[in-house]
Every structure is written in C-alpha cells, then in structure tokens.
Amino acid sequence: MNANPHEQLDLRGTPCPLNFVRTKLRLEKMPPNQILEVWLDKGEPIEQVPNSLQMSGYQILQTIEHLDFCALQVSSAQILE
C-alpha cells in the first residue's frame, strides 16, 4: 500500500520527543481520515514516534524506509476505545 499523503511533515534532524509533539499537533489540526506523511531520522525517532502515536490512538498505515530517513504514514483519525 503506497497511499498518497494529504500533508507532509519533514522532521529530519528534530530530536525526541519534539518530533512526536510536532507530529501530534499536526494530526490534531487535520480533518479526520486524512494521511500525514512524516519524515523521520533512522534510529531513535523511527523507533519511538510510531509507538507514541499508537499509544495516543493514531493508526500507523505504513513505514517506508529510504536511504537516510524513514517516511511514516499516519491516519489523522484517532481510534476510540
């Protein structure tokens, strides 16, 4: 699945947890059921941000690994339990 994102957020070089906070703020401003693609550095950011988003109720659609960064696609609709 390679969905076309509605918005893109480049957070390469942004440290944890600031990259999670910026991602969550952007998702909160988006209409429901849209896709945000977030560019994150490899290592701690791509390990931590997806888990934090899932714990906040967001669905990770896919992670695309590029040569020097990862693109994380997230649905803007929160999953209510």
N, C-alpha and C positions, 0 to 999 in steps of 0.2 A: 504494500500500500504506500503510495507516494503522493499524498494529498497536497494540493496547493494551499499554502497558508494564506490567511486573510491579512495577517500582520507578521512582521519580523522584528526581532529584538536582538541586537548584537551585544553580547555581554562578555566577549573575549577580553581577558585582562581584568575583569571585575572580580574581586575576592569574595569568598563565602563569609558571611551569609548575605551580603549585599546583593549578590546576583539572584538569590531566591526572593528577597524582598522586592526587588525591581520587577521580577517576573510576575509575582503575585499581584502587585499593584496594576500592572498592565492587563492581566487577565480580568481583574475586577472591573476595569473600565470598558472591556469589550462586551458586545452583545453575546447572549448565550449561543452555544453550538457553533462558534467560530474556531478557527485553528490559529494558534500563535506558534511561530517557529522561533526558538531561542537558540542562539549560537553561544556555546559554552566551551571553555578550555577543557582539555582532557585532564584526567586526574581527579582531584577532589571535587571540582564543580560538577562534572558529569556524574560523579558518584553520589553527591549529596542533594543537588537540586531536584532530580526526579523523585527521590524518596520524600523530601519535604513537601513537594507539590501533591503527591499522592496522599500524604497524611492530612493535607489541607482539603482533600476532597476532589482534586482535579485528576482527570484521566490522561495518562501519557499515551499518545497514539503511536508514536514510533521514535526511535533514535537512529539518526543517520550519521555514521562515522566518516569524517573527511580526513584528509592527511594531517592537519594540525589543529582541528577542532571537531566538536560534535554538534549536530543540529537536533534539537529536541522539539518534537511537535506535540502540543498540548491542546486539549479541548478547553474552551473558555467556560463550559457548563460545569458547575460543581455537582458532584454526586451526593445526593442527600441520603443519609442512612436512616 
